[in-house]
């Protein structure tokens, strides 16, 4: 498999480059190839992102890590005026070994987008579930901090992609929504009360058990020029028809709320997620889990330089999550401060310090350095 990657990536590098698009407010800037017409060379576009992390565990006795965390290529092809193909290919931790289990080699997106008109479309295939802001907008230039917000990994869990179908409708300049159906989680790997209750249940489109489906609704509203509000609801059963698996269906309800604000040199975000698993157990200790994260940031670059395309953000973040009512190392919070330097909208250099805590006082503080890009 590794021998096949070299010519495949070499071919990909011969494709034409397309820069990511951003809105005037800067609140939305998904790094995906933009749609195009079918005339000649403009039919094919591509993009990508990646990030390298250094983590120092603050003298706790753990080995420090230097990791090329993600390498991602995305390609889009306009098949017809109203039909396009979108794909995303990712390698995590620099390589993949099926024998040792190191790294990940994944197709995160591979779907066909059918445009009904300028405002409505249907997507079918492998897609990102529109269940939270970070699950869709997770390129390293899109968030402060070297690592993605930890709450998103615990509750959502980012990055969540699966086979399914989705309808998208942009009602007007301020409001849009999506509704979709996706293959459910693998209930044998749902672990209520664990550090990440849903994460190991993601089937990632690989022969996904489809006895039941999860239904998702997502709405986005631009309340002001500088403020975007989003809300998502996911519900459904993760049960199977197999007698070999226990009878618990693990009916899941997951709600996420996000607010994103940016005005000139000020940024702020607030996210809340809450999940409920019916049939989690005979007690109520583990059937509900939730998390919150809040970030504020200020760009000081205008005060120290007149270079218009440079940004230097100082930020602070607080995260808290709870996966069980009992005292547990799996419940915790993080207090984080750091800086993000953007010499370009496509490159970010990051530093942060994280003060970790949990119910059993066994968490490890750390500081991180990161380099990320997206185009």
C-alpha positions in Angstrom: 0.0 0.0 0.0 2.8 2.4 0.9 4.4 1.9 -2.5 1.1 2.9 -4.2 1.0 6.2 -2.3 4.1 7.7 -3.9 2.8 7.7 -7.5 -0.7 8.7 -6.4 0.6 11.7 -4.5 2.9 12.7 -7.4 -0.1 12.7 -9.7 -2.0 14.8 -7.3 0.8 17.4 -7.1 0.4 17.9 -10.9 -3.1 19.2 -10.5 -3.9 23.0 -10.6 -3.9 24.9 -7.4 -7.0 26.6 -6.1 -7.0 28.9 -3.1 -9.5 28.7 -0.3 -12.4 31.2 -0.3 -13.2 33.3 2.7 -16.1 35.5 3.5 -15.8 39.2 4.2 -16.3 38.7 8.0 -13.8 35.9 8.1 -16.2 33.7 10.0 -16.5 31.1 7.4 -13.6 29.9 5.4 -13.9 26.2 4.7 -10.8 24.9 2.9 -12.5 23.0 0.1 -12.0 23.3 -3.6 -14.6 25.7 -4.9 -17.1 24.6 -7.6 -16.3 25.5 -11.2 -17.6 25.1 -14.7 -16.9 22.2 -17.0 -15.0 24.2 -19.6 -11.5 22.8 -20.0 -8.9 23.1 -17.2 -11.3 24.8 -14.7 -13.3 21.6 -14.3 -10.7 20.2 -11.9 -9.6 21.9 -8.7 -7.8 20.8 -5.6 -6.8 21.9 -2.2 -5.3 20.5 1.0 -4.2 21.1 4.5 -1.7 19.7 7.1 -0.2 20.3 10.5 2.8 19.4 12.5 2.7 19.4 16.4 5.3 19.4 19.1 4.0 18.5 22.6 5.9 18.9 25.8 4.3 17.2 28.9 5.7 19.8 31.3 8.2 17.4 33.0 5.7 14.8 34.0 7.9 11.9 32.9 6.0 11.3 29.7 8.0 11.3 26.4 7.5 14.5 24.4 6.1 14.2 20.9 6.9 15.7 17.5 4.3 14.5 15.1 3.2 15.4 11.6 -0.4 14.9 12.6 -2.2 15.3 9.3 -1.6 15.4 5.6 -4.7 16.0 3.6 -5.4 16.4 -0.1 -8.8 17.4 -1.5 -10.0 17.2 -5.1 -13.2 18.3 -6.9 -14.3 17.7 -10.4 -17.2 19.4 -12.1 -18.8 16.5 -14.0 -21.7 18.5 -15.5 -23.0 22.0 -15.0 -25.1 20.7 -12.1 -23.1 17.6 -10.9 -19.8 17.7 -9.1 -17.6 15.2 -7.3 -15.8 16.1 -4.0 -13.2 14.1 -2.3 -10.8 14.3 0.7 -7.9 11.9 1.4 -6.0 11.9 4.7 -2.9 10.4 6.2 -2.5 10.8 10.0 0.8 10.6 11.9 2.8 10.5 8.7 2.4 6.9 7.6 0.0 3.9 7.9 0.9 0.4 9.0 -1.7 -2.3 9.0 0.6 -4.6 11.1 1.5 -2.2 13.9 -1.7 -0.2 13.9 0.3 3.1 13.7 -1.2 6.0 11.7 -4.4 6.2 9.7 -5.1 6.2 6.0 -8.7 7.4 5.4 -11.0 8.7 2.7 -12.9 11.3 4.7 -15.1 12.5 1.8 -16.1 11.1 -1.5 -19.5 12.2 -2.6 -21.5 13.4 -5.6 -23.2 16.8 -5.3 -26.4 17.2 -7.4 -27.5 20.8 -7.8 -31.3 21.3 -8.0 -30.9 25.0 -8.5 -28.6 27.8 -7.2 -29.9 27.4 -3.6 -30.7 23.7 -3.3 -28.6 20.5 -3.7 -28.4 16.9 -2.7 -25.2 15.1 -1.7 -24.7 11.4 -1.5 -21.7 9.3 -0.6 -19.1 9.7 2.2 -19.5 13.0 3.9 -18.7 15.0 7.1 -21.8 14.9 9.4 -23.0 18.5 9.8 -23.2 18.0 13.6 -20.9 20.9 14.9 -18.9 23.8 13.6 -15.6 22.1 14.2 -16.6 18.8 12.5 -17.0 20.7 9.3 -14.5 23.6 9.7 -11.4 21.9 11.2 -8.5 23.0 9.1 -5.6 24.3 11.3 -6.1 27.9 10.0 -9.7 27.9 11.3 -9.1 27.6 15.1 -6.7 28.9 17.8 -4.6 26.4 19.7 -2.4 23.7 18.3 -4.9 20.9 18.9 -8.6 21.1 18.0 -10.8 21.8 21.0 -10.7 18.7 23.2 -14.5 18.8 23.9 -15.1 18.2 20.2 -13.2 14.9 20.4 -15.0 13.7 23.5 -18.6 14.6 22.8 -19.2 15.0 19.0 -16.7 13.2 18.1 -14.6 15.2 15.5 -13.8 14.2 12.8 -17.0 12.2 12.2 -17.6 11.1 8.6 -19.9 8.4 7.2 -21.8 7.1 4.2 -25.2 8.8 3.8 -27.4 11.3 1.9 -28.0 15.0 2.6 -30.2 17.8 1.4 -28.9 21.4 1.6 -30.9 24.6 1.2 -29.7 28.2 1.3 -32.9 30.1 2.0 -31.3 33.5 1.8 -28.1 35.4 2.5 -28.5 34.8 6.3 -30.1 31.4 6.7 -29.3 27.9 5.5 -30.0 24.4 6.6 -29.1 20.8 6.0 -30.9 17.5 6.7 -29.4 14.1 6.2 -29.4 10.4 7.0 -26.2 8.5 7.8 -25.2 5.0 8.8 -25.3 4.6 12.6 -22.5 4.0 15.0 -21.1 0.5 15.7 -22.9 -0.1 19.0 -20.4 -2.8 20.0 -17.8 0.0 20.3 -19.9 2.6 22.0 -18.5 3.0 25.6 -20.8 5.0 27.9 -18.8 6.7 30.7 -15.5 6.3 29.0 -13.1 9.1 28.0 -14.7 9.3 24.6 -18.1 7.5 24.6 -18.9 7.7 20.9 -15.5 8.0 19.2 -14.7 4.3 18.7 -18.2 3.7 17.4 -17.5 5.6 14.2 -17.6 3.2 11.3 -16.0 5.5 8.8 -17.8 4.1 5.8 -16.0 0.8 5.9 -18.7 -1.9 5.4 -20.8 0.2 7.8 -23.6 -1.7 9.5 -26.8 -0.1 8.2 -29.6 -1.8 10.1 -30.4 1.6 11.5 -29.6 5.2 10.5 -28.8 8.5 12.3 -30.8 11.5 11.2 -29.2 15.0 11.3 -30.6 18.5 11.1 -28.3 21.5 10.9 -29.2 25.2 10.7 -27.0 28.2 10.3 -28.0 31.8 10.8 -26.0 35.0 10.3 -27.5 37.1 13.0 -25.2 40.1 12.3 -22.4 40.8 9.9 -19.9 39.6 12.5 -22.0 36.9 14.3 -22.9 33.4 13.1 -25.1 31.1 15.0 -25.4 27.3 14.3 -27.5 24.5 15.8 -27.5 20.8 15.1 -29.6 17.8 16.2 -28.7 14.2 15.6 -30.9 11.3 16.6 -31.4 7.7 15.9 -30.8 4.1 17.0 -27.5 2.3 16.8 -29.1 -1.1 17.2 -28.5 -4.0 14.8 -30.4 -7.0 13.6 -27.7 -9.4 14.6 -28.4 -11.8 17.4 -24.7 -12.0 18.1 -24.8 -8.5 19.6 -26.5 -7.6 22.9 -30.0 -6.2 22.8 -29.1 -2.6 23.8 -30.0 -0.2 21.0 -28.1 2.8 22.4 -30.6 5.3 21.0 -28.6 8.5 20.6 -29.6 12.1 20.8 -26.9 14.7 20.3 -27.4 18.5 20.3 -24.7 21.1 19.5 -24.9 24.9 19.6 -22.3 27.3 18.3 -21.8 31.0 18.3 -18.9 32.6 16.3 -18.1 36.3 16.5 -15.4 38.3 14.7 -15.2 42.1 14.5 -11.9 43.7 13.3 -9.3 42.6 15.9 -11.7 40.7 18.2 -12.8 37.1 18.0 -14.9 35.0 20.3 -16.6 31.6 20.1 -18.9 29.6 22.4 -19.9 26.0 21.8 -22.1 23.6 23.8 -22.7 19.9 23.0 -25.0 17.4 24.9 -25.5 13.8 24.2 -27.9 11.2 25.6 -27.6 7.4 25.2 -30.7 5.4 26.1 -30.0 1.8 27.3 -26.6 2.9 28.6 -27.0 0.9 31.7 -29.2 0.1 34.7 -28.1 3.3 36.4 -28.2 6.9 35.1 -24.5 7.5 35.7 -23.4 7.2 32.1 -26.4 7.9 29.9 -25.7 11.7 29.6 -22.6 13.5 28.6 -21.9 17.1 27.7 -19.2 19.7 27.2 -18.6 23.4 26.6 -15.7 25.4 25.3 -15.3 29.2 25.1 -12.5 31.1 23.3 -11.7 34.8 23.2 -8.9 36.2 21.0 -7.3 39.6 20.1 -5.1 40.5 17.1 -2.3 42.8 18.2 -0.6 43.0 14.8 -2.2 46.4 13.8 -0.6 47.9 16.9 2.9 46.7 16.0 3.1 46.5 12.2 1.4 47.9 9.2 1.7 44.7 7.2 -2.0 44.1 6.3 -1.9 40.4 5.6 -0.2 39.5 8.9 -2.1 38.6 12.1 -0.9 37.9 15.6 -3.6 36.6 17.9 -3.4 36.1 21.6 -6.1 33.9 22.9 -7.6 32.2 26.0 -9.8 29.2 26.1 -11.8 27.2 28.7 -13.1 23.8 28.1 -15.1 21.5 30.4 -16.7 18.1 29.8 -18.5 15.4 31.8 -19.2 11.9 30.7 -20.4 10.3 33.9 -22.0 11.5 37.2 -19.5 9.5 39.2 -16.1 11.0 40.1 -13.9 9.9 37.2 -10.6 10.8 35.5 -12.7 10.9 32.3 -14.4 14.2 33.5 -12.2 17.2 33.2 -11.5 20.7 32.1 -8.7 22.7 30.4 -7.6 26.2 30.9 -5.5 27.3 27.9 -3.6 30.4 26.8 -1.6 30.9 23.6 -0.8 32.8 20.4 -1.5 32.3 16.7 0.7 34.0 14.1 -0.7 34.1 10.6 1.9 35.4 8.1 -0.7 34.5 5.5 -4.4 33.5 5.6 -3.1 30.0 4.4 -0.5 29.5 7.1 -0.6 29.5 10.9 2.2 29.2 13.5 0.8 28.4 17.0 1.9 28.2 20.6 -0.2 27.4 23.7 0.0 26.2 27.3 -2.8 23.9 28.6 -3.6 23.5 32.3 -5.4 20.1 32.5 -7.6 19.0 35.5 -9.9 16.1 36.2 -11.9 14.6 39.1 -9.0 12.5 40.3 -6.3 15.1 39.9 -4.4 12.8 37.5 -4.3 15.0 34.4 -1.1 16.2 32.8 -0.4 19.8 31.9 1.4 20.4 28.6 2.6 23.1 26.2 2.4 22.8 22.4 3.9 24.3 19.3 2.3 23.9 15.9 2.7 24.6 12.2 -0.4 24.4 9.9 -1.4 25.3 6.4 -4.5 25.2 4.3 -5.1 26.1 0.6 
